[in-house]
Amino acid sequence: MAPTRSQLKATAQALCSAFANKADTATILSHFSATHQATALEHGLPLLAPFLGRSFTNLSGTNSVSTYFSLLPKYLTYEDMTFGEWVVDEEARKVCVKGKAKFTWIEGKGEGQSWNEQFVVSSESRRAARQGEGI
């Protein structure tokens, strides 16, 4: 059975809420499916930070989604993260939302620099809906 609009939105909201509330990596990963390939990709120039401009695939391993969510707090902190209107495409099983937050570099040449940023989170469910499973 395909996930409903409500299920897709609730799953994406739970992931975004965990991230916004600075949950630990294990908690964030619990919002991803353990049976389907997970990918995290943050657009940007790789020379600026090791989590930019490359794909992190699968839940564990060297270049995994776990690595991505472990790298972020080494280089950045953020505050006042909020999310706007949710767009759910039930047929494509995709959810998108625009977020915003204040980010601060805590490592490297940019240490101490802060900026306000708007960003998009896009998630896709590649599986049938099951109670308690993630994206």
N, C-alpha and C positions, 0 to 999 in steps of 0.2 A: 504494500500500500504506500503510495506516495505521501510525503509529509504535507500537512495542510499549511495554509498561509500562516495561521496562528502558531503552529509548531516551528516553522522556519524562522519566524520573527522572534519567538521566545528563545530559541537556541542561540541566535545571533546576539540578542540582547544580553543573554547570560554571559556570553564570551566577552562582549564589550564592557559589561559591568565589572567583570572580574579584572580586566585589564585596567579600566579607569580607577578601580579601587586598589591597584597595585598588589593584586594577589600574587602569591608565589607561583613559580613556573609550573609546579605539579598541578595546582588548582586551575591555572589557565589551560594546560594541556588536557585536563579532564573534560573540557568543552569540545574537544576534537574527537572524531570517530577513531576508534582503535582498529577498525577493520578496513578502512579505506585510506588511501594516500592523502596525507595532509601536506599543504604547502603554505609557506608564508613568504611574501615578497613585498619589500618596501622599496619603492622607486627612489632613485637618487644616485649620486656619484659615489662609487665604491671607495674612492680615495678619501672621502670625507669621514667615513665610519665603516667598520667591518660588517655592519648589518644592512647597509644600503646597496641597492642595485644588484642583488643576487638572490637566487631562490634557495630557500631552506625547505627540504623535503623530508617527509616521514617524521615520526614522533621522536625518534632517538637516533643518535649517531653524530658524526662530526659536523655535517652541514644540515642539521635537522631543525624542525620547528622549535624543539627544546633549546637548541643552541641560540636561535634567534631571540627567544624570550629571555634567555640568560644574558645575552650581550647587551640588550637595551639598558638595564639598570646599571651596567658598568660605565656607560657613556652619557646617559641622559637621566634626568628626573623630570617629572611633569606634575602639573597641578591644574585644578579646575577643568578637568576633562568632562566634556558634555557631548551629547549626541542629539542630532536634530531629527528631521522627519525620516522615517524608515520607508524604503521602497522594497516591496516584496514581489518577485515574479514567481508565482507558484508553479507555472509550467516549466520554467527553466531551473527551478529550485535554487534561486539566488536571492540574496538580501544585500542591499546597499544602504549605507547611512553616512551622512557627513558629520564628522566630529570636529571638535576644536579643543585646544588646550594651550597652556603656556609651558614651553619646554626650556630646559636649561642644560647646557653641556656641563658635565662634572669631570671630564677627562680630556687630556690632549690640549692642543693649541687654542681651542675655543673655550676652555674651562672658564666658567662663570658667565658666559654669554647666554642671554635668554631671548626668546622670541615667542610671539603668538602665532600659532599655525592652525590652518584648517586642513583636514585630510579626509579621505574616503576609506571606509572599511567595506570590503566586499567579501561575502562568503557564499559558498556553494555547497549544497548537500548532494552527494552522489549516491545516496542509499535510500532504501525504504525507511519510513518512520518507525522508530522503536522507542518506547518510553525510556527516558534517561540517557539516550545516546547523543553525542555531540555532532558537530558539523562534519 
